[in-house]
Amino acid sequence: MKQLTIILTLLLFANVNAQTDQDVLKTIYTQSLTNGKSYQWLDHLSNKIGGRLSGSENAEKAVQYTKSELEKLGLDKVWLQPVMVPKWVRGDKEVAHFITNSSTVDVNICALGGSIATPKNGLTAKVIEVQNFEELSVLGEEKIKGKIVFYNRPMQADLIQTFMAYGGCVNQRYAGAMEAIKYGAVGVIVRSMNLRQDDLPHTGSMSYGDLPNNQHIPSAAISTNDADKLSEALKKDSNLKFYFKQNCQQFDDVLSYNVIGEITGTEFPNQYMIVGGHLDSWDLGDGSHDDGAGVVQSMDVLRLLKESGIKPKHSIRVVLFMNEENGLRGGKKYSEEAKANKETHVFALESDAGGFTPRGFSFDCSDANFEKVLSWKPLFKPYLIHYFEKGGSGADVGPLKTTSNVLAGLRPDSQRYFDHHHAANDTFDAVNKRELELGAATMTSLIYLFDKYGVDNIPEVKEFKN
Ligand SMILES: [Zn+2]
């Protein structure tokens, strides 16, 4: 039996070597769509574990679960990389309302990650609505002091690349409190980063910058429907009072881990190509799209390489990063260790844009490497993968950037991503099995091609070989 397995394996490898790239991609896609593991892993992460905020018990469970699943794949190495992460806890469900013309309107609200609590009995104040920081400076302390600043700039609907629309808004959430504090605001509420009208508040990280603790003010997000209601009500009654209560808390940093698995390369074991997503998530939903999908797809890349009989020349690692959402500690730690260990990372691919139908990739690389990518476009055509553009890669792999390596990000269709992003409806039922599996196959195919044809202009590697 053992002999038969060896013979079959040898035949499979011989077969792969004789296969065209077209054949190999076909094998990879077939494997993912008929024998994929990504959806099953996501089911466990989402439904058996749930939201995985850094420093939480669930985040720890996710570390242990993914490590044990990677260990079952027969990789050459699986290990945990320790990293200290922030621990912020939401506490009780937040409540909010505003009172206008003696009627009370309830508001769907959630604390922003990193925010302080309101006073124990909540915070009540008048509201000043703005679209941006410039308006704040025009209004000045006289109009803002003692009030809650309400940032209500919507995501721009006519941008087809919804991440651009997000990028155009997110400073309200991240830096809104920092800016409002300058003018004596007592709290911040921000319109959720959501292109859809609904009742779900979307959380996300915020920062007080270097401001001392005694200047911090509570910050929260309200749903798009409620943002519109509040804005309308303010037009009629600019003196209306807004009330919200939250008891979130920041604790000391705690120990957590990046989870790493490796297939050691046959020709260039000291040159690394990595694929990853982030294991942590926000706590309102179960983090299925952000970024459970990227985690399970990345895990399946290594499994699909093996199942497809591909023996990579470079060492291929899956890296499940901890704490992308509110600190990026995992991404920073991984690159620090890579530098300290003089590991040459020639290629890094991240999936952190949801588990939707893959469209292609964006690349952060030299023109020569990008030309090489473009030459592979016809191979992807049968799978309706057409988007190959220069642009960003991903937050976690970003710190690995050198002048010569290639960073890439999977780019799924993004039209529905922000309906779910950081909200209570980022759940398993929102992920489609085939779409998820197509993403895993698309990522595996790109890794296969970069491994086979290499990355151009890698001076560090030449140094390494001497
Ligand atoms: Zn994410």
Residues whose N, C-alpha, C, O or C-beta is under 5 A from the ligand:
A	BS01	ZN	D290 D291 D352
